[in-house]
């Protein structure tokens, strides 16, 4: 299965591998002289594990919901969740031991199942579309898109409600598997979790109003701040930058400079010439159209290049393996270590039958084909069939991008389905059909990036594929219940969807405007937008080609188009935060490389969790009408 995974381009492998060093911690038993007893798969799924998964899943659902409703971007939190899962299970057994209650020690298989369950739970929080296609269906986003805009037909909205959102998620979410790797560096996690939480609490006191707080600090001056270049003191994204490679973070910054430093100011000068002078900042017929579609051009160009590359590698490997089938079998038998033989035996013993996988996928698809048209009258059953047919091909592209950026960018590929289905459904039903169809593809594509990694983790930790499948199913069920409840808490506590506020949820408006353009066609785009998109698409292809053909020392200087595209919509401050995290890692490795290699994942996870979990008490304070006492703003001097 490793042979089917697309290899990073020359130079990228070294950058990505800097986060892989702590993986030795995931197998504390690897150095033990005696093989451990592997419990049956039913003993790997325990009640205490599911309780811990529920609590941790709730914590991370709150975190990813905050990220989805602010910047719209959610870094992979697998490492962070792994640390918290280990801490919860170890704390459980130690607490019972001090009370004199005999308790069976938890195993690494149990820990792996808990982590799988947690990831499945919080994945619904960002993959369910609460900051994008589902929120794009509400009345506020409908009004922001312009009630008189052609294609934005009256009544094409649906207000959020726990009932229908839960039903929708249950209908489309039970697919695929996700992965987590267990880690053990708990002390660093707790320390920086506390620091991050207290810092977020401190910042809250200075946010008594719009555009207040440390996030408004003009780090590089007011002129740069107006182009979103600032450090906004978000420890969540500093932590994410510590996890991602230097190449990814520098590509993010390069993309921010190209877009917010060069492209948008130049295009803004063409207002009234290239696009209508009266177009709003959030209209897809104005400058937002350039931002959205140039971003998509980079993503599609990068993804399609690597899709073709993966197909070529796969065909080549299949041919080589068929030619050397017998020879490889003998060589494998001679060189396979005892440890590897045990892993293979455990993994194959409890393997999931192929017929069950096909039957399960068919049954779940059938449920979606029946249920979705009942929930949304604008969606025909054959739209759902097409959405499920598109998802596997797009999943190849997304898997490569996730491996590079540590971010699952499946929502960007869902936009392709959105545009196609919106155009197909026509003027009266296109907006709703496009948004819902996008959700179907997005849910499937999000999973594809981690599918092979999940079974690899089970193989390494001697965890049964069946127990991981059970953990995935239970976690998905938890997420389908927790995510709508958490979303409604935010929706009622804050002004979600306000373009000029903190809770921008930018992708909701973008998704709806894309659906409108899908209905109206490319003729609704601003002037020269298609030509610029073609240029950025070509750049993405050529950049990937250069990374594959150039020597390693030169290839590592070529930016990653997938990462470059991220700041086009969100702004440069996100990229600055990520680069600060990268700078911390660089300095730490220079000062104490050995300690940094072990503690960077734990510290980064603590920063992400502490800042993210503060959102829950702050939302409760907002619901209770408790406001911060101070508003800190920065204005030009007289």
C-alpha positions in Angstrom: 0.0 0.0 0.0 2.9 2.3 0.6 3.8 2.1 -3.1 0.4 3.6 -4.0 1.1 6.7 -2.0 2.3 9.7 -4.1 5.9 10.5 -3.2 6.7 14.1 -2.3 8.6 16.0 -4.8 12.4 16.3 -4.5 13.2 18.4 -1.5 9.8 18.1 0.0 10.4 14.8 1.7 13.2 16.3 3.8 11.0 19.1 4.9 8.1 16.9 5.8 10.2 14.4 7.7 11.1 16.9 10.4 7.7 16.2 12.0 8.1 12.4 11.7 11.0 12.0 14.2 8.8 11.7 17.3 7.0 8.7 15.8 9.4 6.5 17.7 7.4 7.5 20.8 4.3 5.9 19.3 5.8 2.4 19.8 7.2 2.3 23.3 7.1 -1.5 23.2 9.3 -1.6 20.1 12.4 -2.0 22.1 11.0 -4.6 24.5 12.8 -7.9 24.2 9.7 -10.0 24.6 6.6 -9.8 22.4 3.5 -8.5 24.1 0.2 -10.2 24.2 -2.2 -8.8 21.6 -5.7 -8.7 23.0 -8.7 -9.8 20.8 -10.3 -7.0 18.9 -13.4 -7.0 21.2 -11.1 -6.2 24.2 -9.6 -3.3 22.3 -12.9 -1.5 22.3 -13.7 -0.7 26.0 -16.3 1.4 27.8 -13.7 3.6 29.5 -12.1 4.2 26.1 -15.4 5.3 24.6 -16.1 7.6 27.5 -12.7 9.2 27.1 -13.3 9.5 23.4 -16.6 11.3 24.0 -15.0 13.9 26.3 -12.0 14.5 24.1 -14.2 14.5 21.0 -16.3 17.3 22.5 -13.1 19.3 23.3 -11.9 19.1 19.7 -15.3 19.7 18.2 -15.3 23.0 20.0 -11.8 23.8 18.8 -12.4 23.0 15.1 -15.8 24.7 15.2 -14.1 27.9 16.3 -11.6 27.6 13.5 -14.3 26.9 10.9 -16.3 29.9 11.9 -13.3 32.4 12.0 -10.6 31.7 9.3 -12.4 28.7 7.8 -9.1 26.6 8.0 -8.5 23.7 10.3 -5.0 22.1 10.6 -4.8 18.4 11.2 -5.0 17.8 15.0 -4.2 14.1 15.1 -1.0 14.5 17.1 -2.7 16.8 19.6 -5.7 14.5 20.1 -3.3 11.5 20.5 -1.6 13.3 23.4 -4.9 14.1 25.1 -6.2 10.6 24.6 -3.0 9.1 26.2 -3.3 11.6 29.1 -7.0 10.8 29.7 -6.4 7.0 29.8 -3.3 7.2 31.9 -5.0 9.6 34.3 -8.0 7.2 34.6 -5.9 4.2 35.6 -3.7 6.2 38.0 -6.7 7.8 39.7 -8.4 4.4 40.2 -5.1 2.9 41.5 -4.7 5.6 44.1 -8.3 4.9 45.3 -7.3 1.2 45.7 -9.4 0.0 42.8 -7.8 -2.6 40.7 -7.8 -1.6 37.0 -6.5 -3.3 33.9 -3.7 -1.1 32.4 -4.6 0.4 29.1 -2.9 -1.0 26.0 -1.6 0.8 23.0 -4.3 -0.9 20.9 -6.9 0.6 23.2 -5.2 4.0 22.9 -5.2 3.7 19.1 -9.0 2.9 19.0 -9.7 5.9 21.2 -7.7 8.2 18.9 -9.5 6.9 15.9 -12.8 7.5 17.6 -11.8 11.0 18.6 -10.7 12.0 15.1 -13.9 10.6 13.6 -15.9 12.7 16.1 -14.2 16.1 15.6 -13.8 15.5 11.8 -17.6 16.0 11.6 -17.1 19.5 13.2 -15.0 20.8 10.3 -16.0 18.4 7.5 -19.8 18.8 8.1 -19.8 22.2 6.4 -20.8 24.3 9.4 -18.5 27.1 8.3 -19.1 26.6 4.6 -21.9 24.9 2.6 -24.4 24.3 5.5 -24.0 27.9 6.7 -24.2 29.1 3.1 -27.8 27.9 3.2 -28.9 30.3 6.0 -30.9 33.5 5.4 -28.1 35.8 6.5 -25.8 34.5 3.8 -28.6 34.6 1.3 -29.0 38.3 2.0 -25.3 39.0 2.0 -25.1 37.5 -1.5 -27.7 40.1 -2.7 -31.4 39.4 -2.8 -31.6 40.9 -6.3 -28.6 39.0 -7.6 -29.5 36.9 -10.6 -29.5 33.2 -9.7 -29.9 34.0 -5.9 -33.6 33.1 -6.2 -36.0 34.1 -3.3 -36.6 31.3 -0.8 -33.3 29.5 -1.6 -32.2 29.4 2.0 -32.8 27.2 5.1 -32.2 28.3 8.6 -29.9 26.1 10.8 -31.6 23.7 13.1 -30.3 20.8 15.1 -32.8 18.3 13.7 -32.2 18.6 10.0 -28.5 19.1 10.3 -28.1 15.9 12.4 -30.2 14.0 9.9 -28.1 15.2 7.0 -24.8 14.3 8.8 -26.1 10.8 9.7 -27.1 10.2 6.1 -23.7 11.1 4.5 -21.0 10.7 7.2 -20.5 7.0 7.7 -17.8 6.5 5.2 -14.1 5.8 5.3 -11.5 5.7 8.1 -9.3 8.2 9.7 -6.0 7.9 11.5 -4.1 8.9 14.6 -0.6 8.1 15.9 -0.2 7.7 19.7 2.4 9.8 21.4 3.6 10.1 25.0 5.1 13.5 25.7 2.4 14.7 28.1 4.3 17.1 30.4 5.1 19.6 27.7 1.5 19.4 26.4 0.0 20.3 29.8 2.4 23.2 30.4 1.8 24.9 27.1 -1.9 24.0 27.1 -2.2 26.1 30.3 -0.1 28.9 28.9 -2.2 29.1 25.8 -5.5 28.9 27.7 -4.5 31.7 30.1 -3.2 33.9 27.3 -6.5 33.6 25.4 -8.4 34.4 28.7 -6.2 37.5 29.1 -6.9 38.6 25.5 -10.6 38.4 26.1 -10.6 41.3 28.5 -9.6 43.7 25.6 -12.3 42.7 23.0 -15.3 44.7 24.2 -16.5 45.7 20.7 -15.8 45.2 17.0 -12.2 45.3 15.8 -10.8 45.3 19.3 -8.1 43.3 21.0 -4.6 42.1 20.4 -5.6 40.6 17.0 -5.9 44.2 15.8 -2.3 45.1 16.7 -0.6 46.5 13.6 2.7 44.6 13.9 4.2 45.9 10.6 2.4 49.3 10.5 -1.2 50.3 9.6 -0.6 50.2 5.9 0.5 46.6 6.1 -2.3 45.8 8.5 -4.9 47.1 6.0 -3.5 44.4 3.7 -3.9 41.8 6.5 -0.1 41.6 7.2 0.1 41.4 11.0 0.7 38.9 13.8 -2.6 38.4 15.5 -1.4 36.5 18.5 -3.3 33.4 17.6 -1.5 30.6 19.4 -3.6 28.1 17.6 -1.9 28.9 14.3 1.5 29.3 15.9 1.1 25.7 17.1 0.0 24.6 13.6 3.1 26.3 12.2 5.3 24.3 14.6 3.7 21.1 13.2 4.0 21.9 9.5 7.3 22.0 7.7 9.3 25.1 7.0 8.7 24.7 3.3 4.9 24.7 3.8 5.0 27.8 6.1 7.3 29.7 3.7 5.0 28.8 0.8 2.0 30.2 2.8 3.9 33.4 3.3 4.9 33.6 -0.4 1.3 33.1 -1.4 0.3 35.9 1.0 2.8 38.3 -0.6 1.7 37.4 -4.1 -2.0 37.8 -3.3 -2.3 40.5 -0.6 0.9 42.2 -1.3 0.8 42.4 -5.1 -2.3 41.0 -6.9 -5.2 42.4 -4.8 -3.8 46.0 -4.7 -3.2 46.0 -8.4 -6.6 44.5 -9.2 -8.2 46.9 -6.8 -6.9 49.8 -8.9 -9.0 48.5 -11.8 -12.2 49.0 -9.9 -14.7 50.4 -12.4 -12.7 49.0 -15.3 -12.3 45.3 -14.8 -15.3 45.0 -12.4 -18.3 47.2 -11.4 -17.4 50.1 -9.2 -20.5 49.5 -7.1 -19.6 45.8 -6.4 -19.3 45.0 -2.7 -16.1 43.6 -1.2 -17.9 40.3 -0.8 -19.5 40.0 -4.2 -18.2 37.4 -6.6 -18.7 39.8 -9.5 -16.1 42.1 -7.7 -12.6 41.6 -6.3 -13.8 38.5 -4.3 -14.3 36.7 -7.6 -10.6 37.1 -8.4 -9.7 35.9 -4.9 -11.8 32.8 -4.9 -11.1 31.6 -8.4 -7.4 32.3 -8.5 -7.2 30.2 -5.3 -9.2 27.4 -6.9 -7.0 27.6 -10.1 -3.9 26.9 -8.0 -5.5 24.1 -6.1 -6.9 22.4 -9.1 -3.7 22.7 -11.1 -1.7 21.3 -8.3 -4.2 18.5 -7.6 -4.7 17.4 -11.2 -0.9 17.3 -11.8 -0.5 14.9 -8.9 -3.5 12.9 -9.8 -1.9 12.1 -13.1 1.4 11.4 -11.3 -0.3 9.0 -8.9 -2.0 7.1 -11.7 1.3 6.7 -13.6 3.2 5.5 -10.4 0.4 3.1 -9.7 0.4 1.6 -13.2 4.2 1.3 -13.2 4.3 -0.4 -9.8 1.5 -2.9 -10.7 3.4 -3.9 -13.8 6.7 -4.3 -12.0 5.1 -6.3 -9.2 3.3 -8.6 -11.6 6.7 -9.3 -13.4 8.5 -10.1 -10.1 5.7 -11.7 -8.2 7.3 -15.0 -7.4 10.8 -13.5 -6.8 9.4 -10.9 -4.3 7.5 -13.5 -2.4 10.7 -15.5 -1.8 12.7 -12.4 -0.9 10.0 -11.2 1.5 9.9 -14.5 3.3 13.7 -14.5 3.7 14.1 -10.9 5.0 10.9 -10.3 7.0 11.6 -9.7 10.6 9.8 -11.6 13.4 8.2 -8.3 14.5 6.8 -7.7 11.0 5.5 -11.2 10.7 3.6 -10.8 14.0 2.1 -7.5 12.7 1.1 -9.1 9.4 -0.5 -12.0 11.2 -2.6 -9.8 13.5 -3.6 -7.5 10.8 -4.7 -10.2 8.4 -6.4 -12.3 11.1 -9.0 -9.6 11.8 -9.1 -8.1 8.3 -12.4 -6.7 7.1 -13.8 -8.8 4.2 -13.8 -7.1 0.9 -17.4 -7.9 0.2 -18.4 -6.2 3.4 -16.6 -3.0 2.4 -18.4 -2.9 -1.0 -21.7 -3.8 0.5 -21.4 -1.2 3.2 -20.5 1.5 0.7 -23.4 0.6 -1.5 -25.8 0.5 1.4 -24.6 3.9 2.8 -24.8 5.4 -0.7 -28.4 4.1 -1.1 -29.4 5.7 2.2 -28.0 9.0 1.0 -29.7 8.7 -2.4 -33.1 8.2 -0.6 -32.7 10.6 2.3 -31.1 13.7 0.8 -33.8 14.4 -1.8 -36.4 14.1 1.1 -34.6 16.7 3.1 -33.9 19.1 0.2 -36.6 19.1 -2.5 -34.1 20.9 -4.9 -31.8 17.9 -4.9 -32.7 15.1 -7.3 -31.7 11.6 -6.6 -29.4 11.4 -9.6 -27.5 14.5 -8.3 -26.5 12.4 -5.3 -25.4 9.5 -7.5 -23.2 11.9 -9.5 -21.7 13.4 -6.3 -20.7 9.9 -5.0 -19.2 9.1 -8.5 -17.1 12.3 -8.5 -15.7 11.8 -5.0 -13.2 9.0 -5.5 -11.3 10.7 -8.3 -11.0 14.0 -6.4 -9.9 12.0 -3.3 -6.6 11.2 -5.0 -5.8 14.9 -5.5 -6.7 15.7 -1.9 -4.6 12.9 -0.4 -1.5 14.4 -2.0 -2.3 18.0 -0.8 -2.9 16.8 2.8 0.4 15.0 2.9 2.2 18.2 2.0 0.4 20.8 4.1 -0.9 18.8 7.0 -4.3 20.3 6.2 -7.2 18.3 4.6 -8.2 20.6 1.8 -11.2 18.5 0.7 -13.5 21.4 0.8 -11.7 23.0 -2.2 -12.4 20.0 -4.3 -16.0 20.0 -3.1 -16.2 23.4 -4.8 -15.8 21.7 -8.2 -18.8 19.5 -7.5 -20.7 22.6 -6.3 -20.1 24.4 -9.5 -21.1 21.4 -11.7 -24.2 20.5 -9.8 -25.4 24.1 -9.5 -25.1 24.5 -13.3 -26.8 21.2 -13.9 -29.8 21.9 -11.6 -30.6 25.3 -13.2 -31.7 28.7 -12.0 -34.5 27.7 -9.6 -32.8 24.9 -7.7 -29.1 25.4 -8.5 -27.9 27.2 -5.4 -29.3 24.7 -2.9 -28.5 21.6 -5.1 -24.9 22.8 -5.6 -24.3 23.5 -1.9 -25.8 20.1 -0.8 -24.0 18.2 -3.6 -20.8 19.9 -2.6 -21.3 18.6 1.0 -21.7 15.0 -0.3 -18.4 15.1 -2.2 -16.6 17.0 0.5 -17.5 14.4 3.2 -16.2 11.6 1.0 -13.0 13.4 -0.1 -12.0 14.5 3.4 -11.6 10.9 4.4 -9.5 9.8 1.4 -6.3 11.5 2.6 -6.1 9.4 5.7 -7.5 6.1 4.5 -4.3 4.2 3.9 -2.6 5.8 6.9 -5.2 4.4 9.2 -4.6 0.8 8.4 -0.8 1.5 8.5 -1.3 2.7 12.1 -3.3 -0.3 13.0 -0.5 -2.5 11.5 2.3 -0.8 13.5 0.4 -0.9 16.8 -0.9 -4.4 16.4 -4.5 -3.0 16.5 -7.2 -4.9 14.8 -8.8 -3.3 11.7 -12.2 -4.4 13.1 -11.8 -2.5 16.4 -10.6 0.5 14.5 -13.7 0.3 12.3 -15.9 0.1 15.4 -14.1 3.1 16.8 -14.7 5.0 13.6 -18.4 4.2 13.6 -18.9 5.2 17.2 -16.9 8.4 16.7 -18.8 9.4 13.7 -22.1 8.9 15.6 -20.8 11.1 18.4 -19.8 13.8 15.9 -23.2 13.8 14.2 -24.7 14.6 17.5 -22.1 16.9 19.1 -21.3 19.0 16.0 -24.8 20.4 15.5 -25.2 21.1 19.2 -21.8 22.9 19.3 -22.6 24.9 16.2 -25.9 26.1 17.5 -24.1 27.3 20.7 -21.8 29.4 18.6 -24.6 30.5 16.3 -26.7 31.9 19.1 -23.8 33.3 21.2 -22.0 35.2 18.4 -22.7 37.1 15.2 -21.7 34.3 13.0 -21.3 35.2 9.3 -20.6 38.9 9.7 -17.9 39.8 7.1 -16.4 42.6 9.2 -16.6 40.8 12.5 -14.4 38.2 14.2 -16.7 35.3 13.3 -16.5 35.8 9.6 -17.1 32.3 8.4 -15.8 33.5 5.1 -16.4 30.2 3.2 -20.2 30.3 3.7 -20.5 33.4 1.5 -17.9 32.1 -0.9 -19.7 28.8 -1.3 -23.0 30.5 -1.9 -21.6 32.9 -4.5 -19.9 30.1 -6.3 -23.2 28.3 -6.5 -24.8 31.5 -7.9 -22.0 31.7 -10.5 -22.6 28.0 -11.3 -26.1 28.9 -12.2 -25.3 32.0 -14.1 -22.2 30.7 -15.9 -18.6 32.1 -16.3 -20.0 35.2 -18.0 -20.8 36.5 -14.6 -17.1 36.6 -13.6 -15.2 39.8 -13.6 -13.2 40.9 -16.6 -9.9 39.0 -17.2 -10.6 36.5 -14.4 -10.5 33.4 -16.6 -7.2 34.5 -18.2 -5.6 35.0 -14.7 -7.0 31.6 -13.6 -5.3 30.0 -16.6 -2.0 31.6 -15.7 -2.2 30.4 -12.1 -3.2 26.9 -13.2 -0.2 26.8 -15.5 2.1 28.0 -12.7 0.8 25.2 -10.4 1.6 22.6 -13.0 5.0 24.0 -13.8 6.0 24.4 -10.2 5.2 20.7 -9.5 7.1 19.7 -12.7 10.1 21.7 -11.5 10.0 20.1 -8.1 10.1 16.6 -9.7 12.8 17.4 -12.3 15.2 19.7 -10.6 18.0 18.5 -8.3 17.0 18.4 -4.6 19.0 21.5 -3.6 17.1 23.5 -6.2 13.7 21.8 -6.0 13.4 22.6 -2.3 13.4 26.3 -3.2 10.2 25.9 -5.4 7.1 26.9 -3.4 4.2 24.5 -3.0 1.1 25.7 -5.0 -1.3 23.9 -2.6 0.0 25.9 0.4 0.3 29.1 -1.6 -3.4 29.1 -2.3 -4.5 29.1 1.4 -3.9 32.8 2.2 -5.6 34.0 -1.0 -9.0 34.1 0.7 -8.2 34.2 4.4 -5.5 36.9 4.5 -1.8 37.2 5.4 -2.0 37.2 9.2 -2.6 33.4 9.1 0.6 32.9 7.2 2.5 35.2 9.5 1.3 33.1 12.5 2.4 29.9 10.9 5.8 31.3 10.1 6.2 32.4 13.7 5.7 28.8 14.6 8.2 27.7 12.1 10.7 30.3 13.4 10.2 28.9 17.0 11.0 25.4 15.8 14.0 26.5 13.8 15.5 28.4 16.8 14.7 25.5 19.2 16.5 23.0 17.0 19.5 25.3 16.8 19.6 25.6 20.6 18.7 22.1 21.6 18.0 19.8 18.7 17.4 16.6 20.6 14.9 18.1 23.1 13.2 20.0 20.3 12.6 16.8 18.2 10.9 15.2 21.2 8.9 18.1 22.5 7.8 20.1 19.5 4.7 18.0 18.8 3.6 18.2 22.4 4.2 22.0 22.7 2.4 22.7 19.4 -0.5 20.5 20.5 -0.8 22.4 23.8 -0.8 25.8 22.1 -3.6 24.6 19.7 -5.7 23.1 22.5 -5.4 25.9 25.0 -6.3 28.6 22.6 -9.1 26.6 21.0 -10.8 25.3 24.2 -11.1 28.9 25.6 -13.7 29.4 22.9 -16.2 27.3 24.8 -16.2 29.3 28.1 -16.1 32.6 26.0 -19.3 31.5 24.2 -21.0 30.7 27.4 -20.0 34.2 28.7 -21.5 35.7 25.5 -24.8 33.8 25.9 -24.9 35.1 29.5 -24.5 38.7 28.1 -21.1 39.1 30.0 -19.0 41.5 28.0 -15.2 42.2 28.2 -14.5 45.4 30.1 -12.0 47.0 27.7 -11.8 47.7 24.0 -8.2 48.1 22.7 -7.9 49.7 19.2 -5.1 51.1 17.1 -5.7 54.2 14.9 -3.4 56.5 12.9 -1.9 59.5 14.8 -3.1 63.0 14.0 
